[in-house]
Amino acid sequence: MAYDRDQFAPSPVTLGKKGATIDYSSGDVVLGASVKAVQVVAAGNVVYRPAGETSGSITVTEAPVGMVLLHVPGVIFQSGTTATLVSVED
């Protein structure tokens, strides 16, 4: 029996069906509501604000390849971020 990924409605506990590299070279990136996670694909620092917050930031120093940020980020800040990041989306 083949796995039918379309039988599952998108939710925070399902795997993403889409994704993209997060390009912060032009400034801070406000992530859309479809982003359910962010993964590190090249090690470095990540500075972000969780989606539910309106101020402040969290810095992860030397985030390793494969790390998934523990909060759903709402903003990735250009200043201080050096890692390459990808989104996980539905």
N, C-alpha and C positions, 0 to 999 in steps of 0.2 A: 504494500500500500504506500503510495507516494504521499509525501507531506504537502498538504494544501495550505500554503501560508495565507491565502485569501479568506479562509474560513474564520480567521480570528480578527475581531475588530481591533483597530489601533488603541493601545492603552499604554500607561507607563510600565506595565510588566511584560509587554510583548517586545520582541526584537524589532528593530527599525527596518523599514523597507527602503529608506532613502538616506542620503547623507552627502556631505560636501566638505571640502577643505574650508576652514574658517580663515578668511583673509583679513587680517587686522593691519595690513601695511599702510592703509590710508587713515587709520584712526580706530577709535573704540567701535566694537561691533555689538549692536543690540540684536539679540537672537529672537527669532519668532516663536510663536506658541507651538509650532510643530516640532521644535527641538526638545527631545526628551533626555538627551545625554550628550556629553562631549568626551571624546577619547583623545589621549595624547599619542601621536604617531611618530614624533621625533622629540626626544627628551629636551627639557628646558623648564623655565619658570612659567607659571600661569597666574595671572591676576584677573580675578573675576568677581562679579556680584551675583549672588543667588537670585533666581527669578522672583522670589517673593519679597525681596528687600528693595527699599527705595534709596538707601545710602550705604556707604561703606564698601569695603572690598575684602576679599580673602586672597592671600598669596600662597601658592604652593611652590616651594623651592625645589628645584631639581626633580620635577615630576618625571617618572620613568615612562618609557614606551609601554603602551598597553593600559596605562592608568585611565580609569573612568572617574571623572570628578564626582565627588560625593553629593554635591547639590546639583540641581538643574540650573545651569547658569542663565542669567538674563542678559548680562553684559560681559563681554571679554574686553579687558582694557589693554590698549596698545602699550602703554607705558609699563615696562617691567615684564611683559610677556615675551618669552623667547622660544617657547615650544611650538611645534607644528600640531595643530588641532583639527579634528574632523567632528562634524555633527552626526548624531544618530536621530533620524526623523521618521515619521510615518508619512 
